[in-house]
Amino acid sequence: MPTATIAGITVDVNEEGYMTDPGQWTRAIGEAIAAELEIAPMTEAHWKLIDFLQKDYAEQGVMPSIRRVKNAGGIPTKELYALYPDGPLKKASKIAGLPKPSSCI
């Protein structure tokens, strides 16, 4: 399995660079990935989505859809695209140390 060093920590990743073990994630890793994706600085609004994704993934075992983020997470779709342009769930899931959503190409 491939690995990557992010924020000085070696983590397991897949061929697209998504972490494969959410237990290895730290907030420092999230901040480093966000900076790499040019989403910096991370604000409380950014972390609200990351926190929701991690909690929902832990409870459901699958990545939520944008509809679920909007309805269950209370984060309007327009806000998602403002915070994470060009693919909010794809970028946010990577920052959160979670798998790439199946709905993302």
VOTIPA-724799 format. One line per field, with one value per residue (C-alpha): x, y, z; residue in one letter. Coordinates in pm, whole numbers. Each point is the difference from the previous one (the first is absolute). Layout:
px	(X;...)
py	(Y;...)
pz	(Z;...)
r	(A;...)
END
This chain:
px	(0;136;82;47;159;-239;79;297;-217;11;-352;-153;-150;-153;122;-191;152;-308;75;-109;3;-207;154;332;-154;87;-108;358;-28;-331;155;296;-229;-217;305;107;-350;25;-278;165;-38;-257;-281;-263;-237;252;44;-378;-18;309;-145;-336;161;210;-291;-242;255;70;-374;-111;310;-33;75;-307;-140;-27;-373;71;256;-263;-286;169;304;-187;256;-157;130;92;219;172;106;113;217;131;-17;8;-120;-80;-45;303;226;-161;16;372;60;-206;211;-298;-60;-86;-380;-132;-196;324;182)
py	(0;344;251;375;231;280;254;-217;-310;-308;-115;-267;136;-136;70;333;117;-54;-135;-362;-6;282;-86;145;344;303;361;88;-248;159;346;-119;-164;313;217;-240;33;380;12;203;128;-246;189;-125;-33;-231;-208;-29;-206;-205;-78;-97;-225;-183;-48;-111;-236;-157;-52;-102;-170;181;348;226;156;374;-35;-168;270;262;-173;-177;225;325;137;160;-125;352;36;-332;124;335;-172;-283;112;-253;-310;66;-360;-123;263;-7;-380;9;267;-206;-311;-190;-195;178;7;-251;281;179;-87)
pz	(0;-88;270;11;251;88;272;96;54;-224;-90;-223;-322;-318;-353;-3;328;218;345;45;381;153;338;-119;-62;211;-30;-102;-288;-100;1;-209;-257;-11;-68;-276;-154;37;257;271;253;129;175;246;-298;-172;317;44;-320;89;343;-152;-262;259;240;-272;-156;341;60;-351;-139;-333;-124;5;-314;-49;67;336;89;-75;182;293;31;-46;-244;-309;-335;-108;312;-76;-342;144;263;-219;-367;-285;182;365;116;-190;160;345;24;-84;265;248;-61;-140;-322;-321;-32;-252;-165;-95;-320)
r	(M;P;T;A;T;I;A;G;I;T;V;D;V;N;E;E;G;Y;M;T;D;P;G;Q;W;T;R;A;I;G;E;A;I;A;A;E;L;E;I;A;P;M;T;E;A;H;W;K;L;I;D;F;L;Q;K;D;Y;A;E;Q;G;V;M;P;S;I;R;R;V;K;N;A;G;G;I;P;T;K;E;L;Y;A;L;Y;P;D;G;P;L;K;K;A;S;K;I;A;G;L;P;K;P;S;S;C;I)
END
